Amino acid sequence: SQQGEEDPQALSIQEGENATMNCSYKTSINNLQWYRQNSGRGLVHLILIRSNEREKHSGRLRVTLDTSKKSSSLLITASRAADTASYFCATKDGSGAGSYQLTFGKGTKLSVIP
Amino acid sequence: NAGVTQTPKFRVLKTGQSMTLLCAQDMNHEYMYWYRQDPGMGLRLIHYSVGEGTTAKGEVPDGYNVSRLKKQNFLLGLESAAPSQTSVYFCASSPVSREQYFGPGTRLTVT
């Protein structure tokens, strides 16, 4: 079953603009992670935010987590053509059951136009 | 370090044939996973392993078997391939309860 659901499904922006992607989930989590997938490649881990954290930064990436709304957002600032990829959120169950697993959303496809 | 590698990269099978996909990691990770990725479906967990000699079912385990005889290897088997198993298969590994490292994928077509 899908836990995280990304929004929008697709996003097209100009180089230099900011890109914001959202993720909603249904049950309690231990942590939430964001991954990037370039076309035809495997996923690459971007950032992990724990359930007791509200915001995290890594370079041009900013992730927020609102556990009361069961949602997270990924902001990419000053986007580049090389940021063109699909972005997935993944949640780690907080209940103990299935705690080894990550559950992935369907992804947001970001296109950055030069 | 090679990270996570997968063999083969591409394969075409006829319905009913069998095959094994090999995943290897050189990061000494405890956990390993097999996912399938289908258009519009995201990644779905097939099986996973939390240590050498242990395996467990994920979200979509039917039609697949796995083995983890060595810590660095995780094998995914299809005993009798079906067209519904046409997909891209990804292996991943992780240290205990942390981010996952993915292989490049195996594109499988079952005709």
Interface residues (C-beta under 8 A of the other chain):
Chain A: S1 Q2 N30 Q33 Y35 G40 R41 G42 L43 V44 H45 L48 F88 K92 S99 Y100 Q101 L102 T103 F104 G105 K106 G107
Chain B: V4 Y31 Y33 Y35 G40 M41 G42 L43 R44 L45 Y48 V50 A56 G58 E59 F90 A92 S97 R98 E99 Q100 Y101 F102 G103 P104 G105
